[in-house]
Amino acid sequence: MPETSRRESSFGRSYARVGPRMDARGATEHRRRLVEAAHGVVIEIGPGYGATFPFYPSAVSAVLALEPDPTLRELALAAASTAPVPISVQDGMAEALPAADASVDVVVSSLVLCSVADQSVALAEAVRVLRPGGSLLFYEHVRSAHRVLGAAEDLATPLWSRVAGGCHPNRDTAAMIVRAGLTVQDLERFGFSVLPGNPRLAHVLGVASKP
């Protein structure tokens, strides 16, 4: 198996163990709020083990969930079988969405834009597939606005991204969303400690629309 696949699978197994602990500390409620405005045809990028799936509302007609990690994808397939709306789980990347231009009502990103290889490409793909008036629903951890903490995240990023599936803790994702041409309509910033003993890291939860 290629080295990249081994690394992805290792991270997927680790995230499958840690993610439910994070959910129990509050991420479940964040995910529920994230998708409550979802409707119509949805693409979810990087759904992991399918933690958002139980919360999709009846206004959603179909979800295409794209998960590149094989371990997480298998868990997501199991979660999709009990979801309240039709969900198809496939191998795929945020940088190459398998959908036609202006064919999707909503794109969902839950703790994913920190780890995509190129945020600008991933967001350009979201803009491409969204219909005019369509929405990007996002829940992400971002660079701290605190000068010292932000500098510490900058220093930690090169090593952390290598051991944590490409995660970059110092990305200003909200600014990148605006730069991609989307209009942020709702944005909540908050601190969240993902595991006991961890510092409260900066997170954002919001909605951005395509003009």
Secondary structure in CASP SS format (residue, H / E / C, confidence):
PFRMAT SS
TARGET T0000
AUTHOR 0000-0000-0000
METHOD secondary structure of the structure
MODEL  1
M C 1.00
P C 1.00
E H 1.00
T H 1.00
S H 1.00
R H 1.00
R H 1.00
E H 1.00
S H 1.00
S H 1.00
F H 1.00
G H 1.00
R H 1.00
S H 1.00
Y H 1.00
A H 1.00
R H 1.00
V H 1.00
G H 1.00
P H 1.00
R H 1.00
M H 1.00
D H 1.00
A H 1.00
R H 1.00
G H 1.00
A H 1.00
T H 1.00
E H 1.00
H H 1.00
R H 1.00
R H 1.00
R H 1.00
L H 1.00
V H 1.00
E C 1.00
A C 1.00
A C 1.00
H C 1.00
G E 1.00
V E 1.00
V E 1.00
I E 1.00
E E 1.00
I E 1.00
G C 1.00
P C 1.00
G C 1.00
Y C 1.00
G C 1.00
A C 1.00
T C 1.00
F H 1.00
P H 1.00
F H 1.00
Y C 1.00
P C 1.00
S C 1.00
A C 1.00
V E 1.00
S E 1.00
A E 1.00
V E 1.00
L E 1.00
A E 1.00
L E 1.00
E C 1.00
P C 1.00
D C 1.00
P H 1.00
T H 1.00
L H 1.00
R H 1.00
E H 1.00
L H 1.00
A H 1.00
L H 1.00
A H 1.00
A H 1.00
A H 1.00
S C 1.00
T C 1.00
A C 1.00
P C 1.00
V C 1.00
P C 1.00
I E 1.00
S E 1.00
V E 1.00
Q E 1.00
D C 1.00
G C 1.00
M E 1.00
A C 1.00
E C 1.00
A E 1.00
L C 1.00
P C 1.00
A C 1.00
A C 1.00
D C 1.00
A C 1.00
S C 1.00
V E 1.00
D E 1.00
V E 1.00
V E 1.00
V E 1.00
S E 1.00
S E 1.00
L C 1.00
V C 1.00
L C 1.00
C C 1.00
S C 1.00
V C 1.00
A C 1.00
D C 1.00
Q H 1.00
S H 1.00
V H 1.00
A H 1.00
L H 1.00
A H 1.00
E H 1.00
A H 1.00
V H 1.00
R H 1.00
V H 1.00
L E 1.00
R E 1.00
P E 1.00
G E 1.00
G E 1.00
S E 1.00
L E 1.00
L E 1.00
F E 1.00
Y E 1.00
E E 1.00
H E 1.00
V C 1.00
R C 1.00
S C 1.00
A C 1.00
H C 1.00
R H 1.00
V H 1.00
L H 1.00
G H 1.00
A H 1.00
A H 1.00
E H 1.00
D H 1.00
L H 1.00
A H 1.00
T H 1.00
P H 1.00
L H 1.00
W H 1.00
S H 1.00
R H 1.00
V H 1.00
A C 1.00
G C 1.00
G C 1.00
C C 1.00
H C 1.00
P C 1.00
N C 1.00
R C 1.00
D C 1.00
T H 1.00
A H 1.00
A H 1.00
M H 1.00
I H 1.00
V H 1.00
R H 1.00
A C 1.00
G C 1.00
L C 1.00
T E 1.00
V E 1.00
Q E 1.00
D E 1.00
L E 1.00
E E 1.00
R E 1.00
F E 1.00
G E 1.00
F E 1.00
S C 1.00
V C 1.00
L C 1.00
P C 1.00
G C 1.00
N C 1.00
P C 1.00
R C 1.00
L E 1.00
A E 1.00
H E 1.00
V E 1.00
L E 1.00
G E 1.00
V E 1.00
A E 1.00
S E 1.00
K C 1.00
P C 1.00
END
